[in-house]
Amino acid sequence: MNLDFLGKIAEIENIELYLIVFLIVFIVWFFFNTKKFYHGEKRKIKNLHRFAREGEVDAQADLAKRYQKGKQVKKNCQNAAFWYQKAAFAGDVKAKGHLKKFFEKYKNKGKC
């Protein structure tokens, strides 16, 4: 059965042309989906900032982690410490632990 299928493919004239067309369509599809993904991520970070400024504790903690690791934002120790502190003062127990570890690591190694 597999040999019949391969034989039929080999009989197709101008198979290179079909492959080139397929690759072009794939590249265009890939480009637009990648662009859509990055616009979505950019919108997500913008909303995280807005919610964090409004006082949502989970958004503050998530934003602090992103700044500490440099995930979809530029790595910035000061912003990470600021958002960890805001979340810790709002009562987030995990953020208090992260803030403590963050300062210990910063004190020992000098980087976040």
N, C-alpha and C positions, 0 to 999 in steps of 0.2 A: 504494500500500500504506500509506504513512504517513497519507494522508488518511482511509482507512477506520478506522485506529486512533484518530485524533483525533476522528472522527465518533462512534465508539463511546463514547469517554470523555465527549464532550459530552452523550450521551444518558443517562448515569448520573444517577439522581435523587439529590439530597442529597449531591453530591460534596463540598461544604464539610464535611459531617459526617465523611466518610471521611478527608479531609485533616486535620481536627482530631484524630481518633483516631490517625492515623498519627503526627502531631507529638507527641502525648502519649506514645505508646509509644517514639518515638525519644528524647525527653527523658529518660524513665525509664531506658532502656538506657544512654544517654550518662552520666547521673549515676552509675549503679552501676559502670560501667567506669572512669570517672575516679577514683572512690573506691578501687576495687581497685588502680589504678595507683599512686596516692599511698601507699597502705598498703605496696605492694611496694617503693617507693623508700625509705620510712621504714625498712623491714626491712633493705634493702640497706645503708643508712648505719650502722645499728646493728651489723650483722655486720662491716662494714669497721672500725669502732672496736674490736670484739672481736678481730679478726684482727691489727690493727695493734698492740694492746696485747700480744698473744701473741708478737709479734716477726716477723710475716710482712712482708718487705721491700716487696713489691708493694702490699700494703694500706696500708702507711705512706706510700709515695710517692703513691698514688692519693688518700688522705685529705688529704695536704698540698696537692695540686693543687686539690681541692675547696674546701678552706679558703681558698686563695689567690684563687680565682675566685668563690667564693660559690655554688658549684653544689650545690644541695639541702642546704646547710648555711649558717649565717650567716657571712659573710666575716669572717675573723679572721687578721690577719697573724702574731700570736704563735703561734697553733696551727699555722699553715702552716709557719712557721720550725721549730717544735718537731718536726713530723713529717718535714720534709725532713732535719733534722739526724739524727733517729733512723735514717732510711733510709740516709743517707750514711755514718753510722758502721757500719751493718750491711754496707756494701760495695756499695751501689747506685751505679754510676757516673753514671747519668742524674740521680739525686737530688743528687749532688755538683755537677753542672753547674747544675741548677735552683736549688740553694741559693746558689751563687755569683752567678747572675743575679739571684736574689731579693734578696740583700743589696746588690748594686750598684744595683739599681732603688730599693730602700728608702733607701739612702744618698743617692742623687741627688734623688729626688722626695719622699721622706718617706712614701710609701705603697706598698703591695704590689700 
